[in-house]
């Protein structure tokens, strides 16, 4: 397995989890990259010159770019991160939704690019100082939205973009795809049928040829519909993978088991212990090019490993239903809109931040005085939200919120986590609900059919009602109940104290030691979400130590 890097216009492969290949040469272009093209036969037919059927997907994408430019790239349905040497410039392409990531840095008088932020930070001349603004963003969102990274000199290519890096240091960004709201007032029956057709296409094109497929199944409607469609459309065995914990925490195995039985597929249940979390947390966090404050990260890695051990090369998942069709995060924002006293996009963006309920309100006491002083000179954390929450391509408030969710949490949390953890396990994670055709259609469905009263994702449920038991379709979203506080009080206690009270953490001068020690003593245990906040801080410090940021 390999990732790729480009330094001073020299493309090369580097070791690490990924499917990079190259350098590849087509005409006067040279490229290196990772690409999986789901509509390859259609793309080949649209090219004027004959492209052999056995060329790799990365080389196919290079042919498309050479002959048809960005309009051709926009028609490619797939997962890709590609760097192309185009004359004196370096062109970076990242897929429509951000399934794969690509980072870049200016090092002296040259550009450096890599799918591995760890390798990029080691390039001589790279500004590897800690970006304190990124710390604030992570503690606010539990991931990093937008182009920023934890390194001052490294940025992330945004999804749906082509970024041209010029020899003189200039950058030119072009958008080849962005979802747009379309006014299509036809009735719900019409849209349910139209959506169903696109869902079937999205699942079908992601099924591996002539081999079994795995599906990550939680028992919610999103993963359940993917399971049902895979069972219906695939000619080979389908196996589902579900999580349980060795605690008395409520689980969803009854629902996932019902779906597996209803669809006639095998179910594999992985019971995750707190000891396993403690043993593998540091290793798992180190796999991510940006930390994710999700306590399911280690279980996700273990599920991918289980699927790989059973011989699967592809795992489907149900990620994408909430940010595309209107999950529960939108209701608090809609209620805020009804009763808010302040006008303008800035007030809406501030409410959006508050809805995450992470460490935003704790920052004045959680960060040191030096870190807070440095933050005063930076842009506010709401600036990454403003382009999506303003009235523009999306006119309705719900679609503005969905657009924001898609371009922030979707691209920089959900898909990033899935790609890195599955790649590290030697399998490829694919998300049919993040399909470009599904997303485009979702933004032509009237908002009141997505959020029908208080019924979330209503039109999505109607589109698959015949595939699943009513118990699954109509039940409210509950989410996986993760025993975070039990882990922190038990198997993770020693690791948490060792990491947060370490010399490396103190010497960095980022987190206020008095506040951290108070949290470790559970002095603030009556505050909301104490365990979740401590988990976030622990994840951050493990990642910073692993990547040696802010030494």
N, C-alpha and C positions, 0 to 999 in steps of 0.2 A: 504494500500500500504506500501511496505517496501523496504529498501535497506539492505545491509549486511555489517558486520565487522567481522574481525578475530583478536583477540589479544591474544598473547601467546598460539597459536594453539587452541583457543576456539572460534568456529564459532557461530555467533549470528545474529539475525535480528535487525535492527534499523529502527525507523520511518523515512519516507521520500518517495518521489515519486519513484516508481520502482515496480518490480514484483519478488523481492527476495524470496527465500524459503529455508528451511533447519532448522537445520542440517539434512542431508540425509546420510544414511549409506548403502554402498554396499560392501560386503566383509569386507576387512580391511581398506577401505577408508571412510573418512567422508568429506562431502562437504557442502558448502552453496553457493548460486549463483542465477543469473538471466539468464535464457536461453529460447529462442524461436527457435525451430528447424523446418525449413520449409520442409525438406525432411525426416521427422521422419519415415514414412513407409519403405523407402529404407534403412535407417540406421538400423532399427530393423531386416530386412532380412539379413543383413550382420553380425549380431552377432550370435555366435554359440549357446549360451544359450537363452532360451525363455524369453523375456522381456514383461510383460503384457502391453496391449494396453493402460491401464489407468494410467501408470506411467507418471509423469510430464516430461517435456522436460529437466529440469535440472538433474533429476535422470537418464534419458536416456543418457545424455552426460557423466555422471559419469560411467555408464555401459560401454560406448564406451572406455573411458580412461582406465578403469581397464582391459578390455579384449584386446584392440587393440592398446593402447598407442596413441602417437601423429599421426601416420599415419591414425588411425581411426578418430581422431579429425579433421584432415584435410579434411575428406570426409563429415563432417557435414556442411550443408548450414544453416546458421542461425545467430542470434544475441545473444552473450553470454559473460558474465563475471563471472567466477567461481573460487573459492578458494578451493583447495583440501588438506586435511591433509593426507599426504602420508608418513607413518612412522614418522621419526623425522623432515621431511621437509614439507614445505608449497608450493604447486604448484599453480601458477596463470595462468589461461587460458583466453585469450581475443580473440574474434572472428576475422576472417580473415581481415576484413576491418576496424574494430573499431566502430561498431554500439553501443557498450556499453563500459563503461570505468571502470578502476580498478586502485586504487592507493595503494602504500605501503610505509612504513617507518620503519627504525630501531630505536627502542626506548629502550635505555639501552642495555640489553642483550637479547631482544626479538624482534620479528617482529610484526608489526601491519598492517592490510590490511583493506581497505574499498572501497565501491563504492561512499562514501560520503567524499570528502576531508575536509569538515567542521568538521565532526566527528573525522576524523583521526588527524587533527591538535590539537584536544583537548585531545588526549591520553597522559597521563603523560610521559615525557621524549622525546616527539616529538620535533624536532628542527623546531619551527614555525617562525623563523626569515625570513624577506623578502629577496627573491632571486632577487637581482638587475639585474642579467643577464636576468631573465624572463621578467622584465619590458622592457628592450631593445628589446627583441624578440617580445613582444606584440605590442609595438609602431612601430615596423618594419613590422610585418605581419598582425596585427589586430587579432591575436590569438596566441596560444603557440604551435609551432610545436615540435615534439619529446617528450622525456620523462620528460622534466623539468616541474616544477610547480612554483607557486609564493612562496612556502614555501621551505626553504633551505633543510629541512630534508625529503621531500616527493617527490616521483617520480611516474610516470605513466607507467603502463605496456603497451608495444607497441602491436599493432594489429598483428595477425598471429603468436604470440609468446606464448611459455610456459616458465614462469619464475619460477625457483626453488629457494626458499629462504631457506638456510641452517641454522641450529642452531648456527654455529660459525660465522655468519655474511656474509658468502659468498653468491653470487648469480650466478646461472648458467642459461643462456638464450638459448633456442632452438627455431628455426624457424620451424613451421609446414606448413606454406604457404607463398609464395612470388610470385608475377606474374613474368613470364619469357617470353621474346620475342621468338617467334617461326617463322621460315622462311616458309611462306606458300604463294607462289606467284600466286595462282590461281586467276581467274578474279573476277571482282567486282560483277557480277551476283551470282557467287558461294558464295561469302562472305556475300552478302546481304541476301541470303536465309538462310545461316547458322546462321547469327546473328538474323534474324527474329525468327527462331526456339527457340533460347536461350532467347530472350526477352519474348516470349510467355510463356515459362516455368517459367521464373523469376516472371512474374506477376501472373501467375496461382497459384504458390505455396504460394504466399503472400496474396491471397484473403481469407478473413475469411469464415469459413464454415457456411452456413445456416443463413447468416445475411447480411444486407446492408454494403456497404463500402464507405468511403469518399476518395476523391482525391484532393490534393492541386493543383490547376490549375492556372498557370500564363498566359498561352497563347503562351509560347515558345514551341519549338518542343519537348523538353524532357518531360515536364508535360503533353503535349497534347498526346504524344504517349502512355503514361501510362494510361491516361483517355480512349483512344480509345481501348486499349487492355483490360482494366478492363470491359468496356461496352460489348466488344465482348465475353469475357470468363466467366463473372460472371452471375450466375442465379438469382441474387438478385439486388435490386436497387443500382445504383451508383449516388452519389451526389458530385458535385465539389464545392470547396470553393476557392474564389478569393478575392483579396484585392483591395480596392480603397481608395484614400485619399480625405479629404474634402478641397482640394485646387485646383488650376488650373493646377497643375502639370500633364503632359501627362500620361495617364494610358494605360493599355493593355486590358481593358474590352471588347473592340471590338473583339479582337482576342480570348480571353477566351470564350466570348459568342458565337462566331462562332464555336469553338470546341465543346462546350456543346450542341449546337443545332445540329451540324453534327453527334454527337455520340448519340443523343437522351437521354441525361441525364439531371437531374435537376442541376441548378447552384444557389449557395448561394453566394451573394456578401456582404462582410463585409466592410463597410466604416469606416475607422479609422481616428479619429480626433487627432489633436495635443494635445488637452487637455487629451485625453486618454493616449497618449504616456507619457506625463508629470506625470500623476497620477500613472502609472504602471511601469515606467522604473526601479525604485529602486527595486521593488519587483521581476521583471523579471531578472535583472542582478544577484540578489541574488540566483536565482534558478540554476545558472550555476556553475559547479565546477572549471571552468576557464572562465574568461571573453571573450566575442566575440564582436569585434567592428563592428557589423553588425546592421545598423539602422532598419532592418526588424525584429529584435528579438521580440520586443513587439507585432507587428502585427502577427508574427508566433504563439505566445502564444495565442493570441485572436482567431485566426483561429482554433487552436486545441480545445479551449474551446467551440467554436461554434459547431464543429463536435461532441464533447462529449455531448453537450446539445441536439443534434439531435439523440442521442442514438448510435452513432458509437463507436466501440471499436478499430477499425483499420483505419488508414489514410495512403494511399499511396502518394508518392511524386515523382517528377521527378529529384531529386538530383542525381548527378553522371555523367550526360552526358558530361559536360565540362572536368572534370579530367580524364575521361576514353576514350573519343573519340576525344578530340582536340578542346576545346573551344577557345575563343578569346584571352586568356592570352598568348597563345603560339606564336602568330604572332610577337609581339615585340621581343621575344627571338630569333626567327628564323632570323629576320632582323638583330639583333645584331650579330648573328653568321656569317652572310655574310660579315659584315663590321668591325668586331672587330680587334683591333690591338694587343691585348694581347692574348697569347696562354695559354692553361691550364684550368683545371676545376675551379680553384679559380676565374678567371676572369668571367667565365660563372655564377658561383654562385653569384658573386657580382652584375652582371646584373639582375639576377633573383630577388634579394632583391630590387633593384631599380625599377623593374617593378611593385611592389606593390603600389608605390606612396603613402606611408603613412607618418610617421614622422621620417624616418631614417635620412634624411638630417637635421632635426631640433634638433636632440639629443644634440649637443654641447651647444645649448642655452636653450633647454627645461628642461634638467636635471641639478641638482645642481652640484657644484664642487665636493662635497663628493661622490655623486653617480657616477660621471664620473671617479673619481679616483679609486673607487672600481671596475668599469668595466674594467679598464686597465689590471687587473690581470686575467681576464676570457677569455675563448675561444671566437673566433669571432662568430657572428650569422650565418655565412655561414657553420659552421661545420655540422649542421643538414642536409644540402642539399648535401654535397659532396658525400655520398655513392650512391646517386641516379643519380647524374649528371656525374659521371665517367662512362667510357665505361666498362660495366660488363655484368649483365644479360640482359641489354637493349643496343643494338648496335646502333640503329638509334637515332639521336638527338631528334626527336619528341617523341619517346617512352621513352627516358630518362626524358623529361619534364613531360610527362603524369604520369610516375612512381613517380616523385617528387610530383606532384599535388595530386596524390592518397594517398601517405603516409604522406603528411603534411596537406594540407588544407582539403582533404577528411576526414581523420581520426580525426583531431584535431580541425576542425571548423565546417564543414557541418554536419557530423554525430553526433558529440557531441551536437550541438545545437538542432538538430531534436529530439534526444533521450530525453534530459532533459526537453524540453518544452512540448513535447507530453506526457511524463510520468507524469509531474506535472498536466496535464489536465485529467489524467485517461484514455488516449488512447495510442495506440502503433503506432508509425510512422515507416513505412517500405519503403525502397528505392530499387525498382527492378533494377535500373541501376547500383547499387553497388553489384549486385549478383556476386558471385565468378565465376560462369560459364560464365556470360556475360563478366566479366573482362578478364578471361583467353582467351576467344575467341577474344576479342578486341586486345590483344597483339599478335595474329597470323595474323591479317589483315595487309597488307602492309601499311606503313605510308602514302603513296601517295593516298590511298583510304579513309583515315580519314581526312586529310587536302588536298583537291583536288584543287590545285591552291590556291585561297584565300577563297574557300568554306569550312567552318568549319564543322566538324562532318558529312562529305558528305555521308559516307557509312551508318551511322545511319539513315540519312534522306531517303536514297534509300531503306533501309530495311522496312520502314513504309509508303512509299509514297502512297500506295493504301488505307491506313487507314484514311488519313487526307486531308483536302483541300490544294491545291498547295500554297495558300496564307500563310498557316502556315508553310509548309515544306520549302519553298524557301525564306522566309523573313529573313533578317539578325537579329542576336541577338541584342536586345536593352537593355534588363534588366529593372527592375522596377525602375522608376524615383521616388526616395524618397525625399520629401521636407525637408531635414535635416536643411538647413539654415533657412527656414521659422520657423521650430520648435524652433531652438536655439534663433531666434530673437523674438519669440512670446511666446507660452505656456511653453517652457522649459527655458526661460531666468532666472527666479528666481531660479529654481532648479540648473541650471548650475553655477550661481554666488554663491549660498549658499554652494554647494559642493566643488567647486574648490578654493574658498576663505575661507574655513572653518579652524578652528584651527587644526582639525585632519590632514588636508592636509599639513598645514604649519609645524606642529610638526614632521611629518614623515621625512621631509628633503629630499624629493625625487624630486619633481618638482620645478623648478626655479620660485618663486612667481612673479618676474618681467615679465618673459615671459608669464606666465599664465594670468596675468592682461592685458598685451598688447593684447593677443588673445581675451580676453573677451571684450576689447574695440574695437576689430576689426582693430587694427593697422596694422595687416598683412593681411587684407582682400583681397588685390590684389594678394597675393601669391596663388599658385595652391591649390585647395581643402581645403580652410580654414575651411569650415563647417565640412568636414569629419575628419579633424585633431582634431578639438575641440571636436567632438563627441567621438573620440577615447580616448582622455584624460579624458573626463567626465565619460565614461564607466569604465575606469581603476580605477579612484578614488572612484566611487560608489562601485565597487567590493571590493577594498582594505578596505574600511570602513565597508562594510557588513561582511567581513570575518576577520576583525580585524588583518590584516597583517601589520607587521612593526609598532606595537604600540609603 
